[in-house]
Amino acid sequence: MRSVVEAESPLDGSRPGGMLGAFVQFGGQTPLNLAEPLAAAGIPLLGANLETIDQAEDRIRFANLVESLGIPQPEGGMARSIEEALALAEQIGYPVIVRPSFVIGGLAIDFSYSPSDLVEQLARATDVDVDKPVRIDRYLEGIEVDVDAIADGETVLIPGLLEHVERAGVHSGDSVGMFPPQTVSVSDQELIVAAMDRIVRALDVHGLVNAQFIVREDGVYLIEVNPRASRTVPFMSKVTGVPMVKLAVRIALGQTLRAMGWGNGLLEPPPLVAVKAPAFSTAKLRGVDPSVGPGMQSTGEVIGLHTDPRVALAKAMQGAALIPPRPGADGALALISVAERDKKELPRVARALARAGYRFAATPGTAAELRRLGHDAQVVAKVGEKSEPGRVSILDLIAGGSVRLVVNTPSPTSGPVRDAAEIRLAATAEGILCLTAIETAVAAAEALDPDLVARLAEVRSLGEWMPNPGVPRGVAVGR
């Protein structure tokens, strides 16, 4: 079945005989999962066909397609049983990320740090058999970049690239994103655009499509492609001025991007920095783990706009309630426990919090590092650790009422990950902001900078920030 209505069809989505078509690209994963029964019932699919959907959503077919195009992807494979999953994970090395096919909002996608973790995850979250294999990939750390594009079979228009603040592995709905990218080089952006162009054409996408890439020193890797609108489409539409949904609908009804005045490739960004920050309900829901990861928990987004990236980021963080309270005259306590791999960012977090007036409490290893950096830090006992004389337990300190911020980034091993859950749940039970990604903690701490406070009130309408929305612009990278 073709995904684009024939040119002679009326622009109302109908076909000869009066049958109305159905758009399955809007509304997330559920409409895609309804595509097959809709088509079986004789309903024309507009903007996406079953072949495109299946090739992108079936992990085996998609991995084979990416390999055939020569686009780098994380080392991995498919498993049809728990035994195959364990053997594959042992071969590629832990930690691994497990992705079932056709899932909603990152549901059942998670990291495994050991064989026991993997067995528990597969038993808890997925059915693994010959008909329902799962994709298991080596987890690669790096900078994640989200790409939303519009295609018509001839032209692939990319309004912009969205760089995640958090390292790869945090769901795009739960990450802080910056447009245009602030740290990804022009050459790496060109690699992303070229790979996106190839994969979209190979899938024969008509309408909206979303993809995630990881940028590392050793290259740019494609993670996955979704042949539908993503939750970042409203954000990208607003901050680029590109009417993405309107264009996708017109493509589905037979029009082309070039006929509508749009070219191929990545558009030149407007003269602003836009930041998307996720809004969570965990501040109001006690007993809910606030940790961010492959599964999505956020319930909305906030946009911060400015020409200065620091101000745009601070605006977004403040609007999403991700900035800790500003200490009063007597200061406030920040409780910090970070993994060894995150300690390279600890100087930025500590410097910014100290400048804002925070005092520190920390687990032994983090406290030692804070003291090495010149900050005084009260040492607390870890979860399950015997308290020495004069050393309060970490859970008792949280319950005591003096803590105003918890920064907890557990080590990537199964034990600390589980122990950290107690810390996070204790913090949310007391209504304390708990940040579980070191990059988010850096952004939140630096948003407290007294020099930025007055600039947060620099407000303009979206029309002033984005003149002439919807007017086609030239491309920065493309053909």
N, C-alpha and C positions, 0 to 999 in steps of 0.2 A: 504493500500500500504506500502510495506516495505521501510525503510529509507536507507538501505544499499544494494548495488548491490550484487547479488548472486556471490559466489566465482568464478563460471565458466564464469562470464561476463568479457569482456575485460576491461583493465584499461584505457578506454577512455570515460567512462560514457554512453556507448551505451547498449541497450538491444537487445535481439533477434528480428529480423525484421528491425534493423538499426535505431531504434528510439533513439535519443540522450536525455540524462537526463539534468535536470536543477538544479543548486545549488541555494537554496534560503536563505542560511545562511549568505551570504556576501552582504554588501551594505545597512545594516540598516533595517528599518521597511518596506520599500516599497517592497522588494522581498518577505517577509513573507506575506504581503497582497495580493501578486500575486500568492501565492501557490495554493489556491483553484481553480482559473480559469485555471492555468497551468495543474493541475491534471485533471480537467474536460475536458480539450482538449486532454488528453491522454499522456501528457508529464510526464515521470518518474521524481519523486523528489529524488534528491540525498542528503543524509545527514540529512534530516529532513522530517518527515511525517506530514500529516494534523492533526492527532490525537495529536501528541506532541505539535504542534503549537497552536492548539485550546485550549488544556488544560492549557498551560502556559499563553496565551494571554487573554482568557476569564476570567474576574475577579472573577466570581462566582465559576467556576470550580476550578480555581487555589486556591482560599481561602479555599475551601472545602478540596482540596488535602493536603494543608499545615496543616490544622487542623487535618486531619486523620493521618498524620505522627508525630504529637505531636511536631511540630516545632513552637516556639512562633512567633506571628505576631501581629502588632498593632491592638487594638480593632477597629472594624469597621463593615461595612456591605454594601449591595447593595441597591441602590435607583432607582426606576423606574418612579418616578415623583418628581416634586419639593417639593410637600408636604411630601413625604417619605424622601427626602433628609434633609429637615428641621427637621423632627422628629428624624431622626438618628443622626444628628449633635448635637441636643440638648441632646440626650441620652448619647453620648460619650464625649461631651464637646469640646468647641473651644480652640485653632484653630484646624481646620481639613484640610486634604489634599484630594483633589478630583482628581480621576484618571479614565478617560474614558478608555475603552478597545481599543486595536489596534491603538495606537497613535504613532506619529513620533516625536522623539527628545523632548519629554516632552510636545508636543503641547497640549494645553487645560488642562494640569495638573497645579494646582495652590492651594495656601492656601486660606482659608476663615477664617476671624476672628470674624464674626458676621452673624446673619441671613441675613441681607441686603447684605453683601458681597457674601454670598452663592447664593442667588437668582440672583444677578447681574452676577456672574461668570457663572452659569449654563445657563442663558439666552444669554450670550455673546459668550460662547465658545463651548457649547455642546448641542446635542439633547438628552433629557431624556425621554424615554418611555419604554414600556414593552420589546421591542426588543433591546433597547440600554441603559441598566442600567449603572450606574456609581458606582465606588467603592469609599466610603467615609471612611477615616481612621482618627483616632486621631493622630495628629502630635506629634511624639516623638523626643525630642532632644537627641543627643548622637553623638558618633563617627561613621561615615559611612565608610563601608569597601566594596570595589568593588572586585568581584571575577570573573575571567575568567577561564573556565575549558574546557577540551577536553575529550570526552567520546566515548566509542565504544560499550556500552551495557554490558561490563564486567569490564572495568577499567575506573576510573575517575581520570584524571591527572589534578592537579592544579599547574600551573607554579609559582604562587605567589599571595599574597594578597596586595591590594593597599589601603592604609589608606588615607582618605580625611583629608585635613587640616581644611577645613570649617566644621561647624557642619552639621548634617544631614538635608537634604532638598534642598541642592544645587545640581543641575544636575551634574552627574559625568563628563560630558564634560566641565563644567564651573568651576570645583573645582581644587584646587591644590592637587595632590596626591603624597604620599611618599611610596616607596618600598625599603626594606621591612617595615612593620608597625613599627612606632617609639614609640607608646604609648599603643597599644593594647597588653594585657598580653598573654603569651603563652597559658594559659588555655582558654581564650576567642578565640584565634586563633584556638584551637582544637575544640571548639564548632562550629565555623564557618565551618571548614572543614568537620566535621561529618554531619552537617545539609546539606551542599552542596552535599555531597556524597549521602545522602538519597533522596533529592529532584531530583537530576539528574537521579538517577536510577528509581525513581517512574515515571518520565516523559519519560523514555526510550530514552534519548537524544543520538544521534549519530552525533558526530562532535563538534562544538563550542557551548558554552552556557555561559551566563553572569548572575550574580546575585548581588544584593545589600543587605547588612545587616546593622543593627544599633546595636552598642555596648553601653550598659548602665550599671549602677551599678546593676540594677535589672535583667539583663540578656542580651542575644543576640537575636535580632528579625530579621526575614527574611522579606524584603520589597517586592521584586519582582524578577522574573526570566525571562530572555529573551532567547529563544532557537535559538540564532544566534550570529554572531560575533558582538562585541561592538566596539566602537571607541577606547577603550583602548587596543585592541588586538595588534596593531602595536607597541605601547609603551611596553607592557609586553613581546612581542616577542623579541624586541631589548635588553631589560635590563635583561632578564632571559636566553637568548640564546635558547629558545624553539621555533622551527619553527611551530607555532600554526596553521597557515592556511595550510601549507603543510601536517601536520598530519591530519587535519580535512578532507582534500581532499582524502587522502589515505584511511581514515576510510570509507568515503562515497563510495569508490571504492572497499571495501571488506577487507581491511587489519585491523589488530588489533594493539593496542598500545604495547602490550607485545611482539608481533612478531617484532615490530620495535625497541624494547629495552627499552621502557618506562614503569615505574611502576605505582602503584596506590597511590594517596594521594598528599600532598603538598610537593613540592621540597624544598630542602635546598637552601637558597638564595646564590647568589654569593657574594664575599667580596666587596660590594660597596653599596652606597645609591643612588637611582635614584629618581628624582622628576619630575613629569609631571606638567607643568604650562600651563593654557589655554591662547591662543592668541585671543584677541577681535578686532573687527573692530570699536568699539564705539569711539576710539580715532580719527578716521577719518570721522565718520558719525555723524554730529551734529543733535541734536534732538532725539537721540536714548537713551533710558533709560539703563544705564550700570549696573543696579542692577542684582544680581545673585539670582537664585531661581530654582524651579523645571523645568522650561523651559530652553532649551539650546540656548545660543547665541554665543558661541565661534566659531571661524572659523579655528582653528588649535591648535597645542600643541608644546611646547618646552620641551626638556629634559635637566636636569642638572645632572651630574654624579660626584661623589667624594666619598672618604671614610669617610669624615666628613659630617654628615647630614646638618650642618649649611651652609657649602660651597655649597653643592649640591642644597640646597633650594635657596640660594642667586643666584647661576648661573641660575637656571630655572626662577626665578622671573625677573632677569635682561633681560634674553633672550625674555621673554614674554612682556616686557615693563610694568611690574607691580611695578617697583620701582620708587618712585618719584625722581625728580631732586635733585642732591646734592647741598645744599645751597652755595652761594658764600660768600664773606667776610662779606657782610651786612646781611646775613641770608635770610631766606624765611619763609613764613607763612603757617602753617598747620591749616586748619579749621576743627574742630572736633565737632561732635554731635553724641553721642552714647546712645543707649537705656540703661535703668537701669540694665538689665540683663547682659549687656556687660561691665559694668564698672569694673568688677573684672580683666579684661585684660587691662584696661586703663594704669596702671603703666608701663607695658612692652612697650606699644606703645609710651607713653610720654617719657620714659627714653631713648629709642632708637632714637626717633626723636630729642630730645634735644641734645643728644650726637653728632648727625650729624650736628647740628647747626640750627635747626628749632625753630621758635617762634610759639606761639599758639594764636588762636582765637577760641572761642567756644560758644555754646548756654549756657544759665545760669546754668543749672544743671551740665553739663559737665565742665564748667569753674570752678564751685565751687569745684568739685572733683579734677581738675587739681591743683588748689591752695592748696587744702588739701595735695596734694602730693608734694608740694614745687615748682610748676611751675607757672610762671606768665602767665595769660591768658586774652586777650582782650575779653570782653563780647559782643556778637552780639544779635540782636533781632531775634526771630524765624519768620518763614513765617507767615504773617498775624498778627503779634504782633506789637503793637504800639511802635515805637522807643522812648526810653527815651532820654533826652538831653545827648549828647556825646556818644550815643550808635548807631552804624551803623546797618542797617538791614543786614541780612545774604546774601540776594541776591545782595545788593549793594556792599558788601565787595567782593563777588566773581567777580562781574563785574569790580571792581577797578583795577585788575591786579597784586595785591600783593600776592594772594593765589597761592601756587604751589601744594597743596595736599588737597583733601577733604576726610575725613573719616566720613561716614554717615551711621549709623546702626539704623534704626527706631525701635520703640517699636512695639511689635507684636499685635497691635490693628489697626483697620481700619483707623482712623483719621491720626495718625502719618505716616502710610505707604503712604497715598496719599500725605500728605504735603511734605514728603521727596522727592517725585518724582520731585517737583519743584527745590529743591536743586541740585539733581543729574543732571537734564537737564540743569540747569544754569552752572554747572561745565563743562559738556561736550561741551556746546556752547562756552566756553572759552578755550577749549582744555586742561583742568585740569584733572589730574588723580583723579578718584573718586572711592573709595573702599567702598563696602557696606556690607562686612562681617568682623567682628572684627578679626577673625583668619587670614584673608588675610592681614589686616592692620598690625598685629603683625609681620607676615613674611616679609612684604615689609619694615617696619621700621627697623627691625633687620638686614635686608640685607644691610642697609646703614652703618653698623658697620665698622669703619675705619680699624679694625684688619682683616676684611675679604677681603678688596679691593684687596690687592696683591695676595691673594689666588685664586681669581676668574680667574686668568691667568694660573692656573695649569691645563693644557689641555693635554689629551691623546686621541689617536684614540679609537673608539669603540672596535676594536679588542684587544687593550691593556687592556681596562677595562673588556672586556668579552672574555677571552681566550676560545677556543674550543666551539664556539656556535654550537648548534644543537646536541651536544654529550649528550646522556642520563646521568642523575645524579640520586643520591639516593633521597628518600623522607624523609622529616622531620616529617611529620604527615601522617599516613595512615595505611593501613593494610599490 
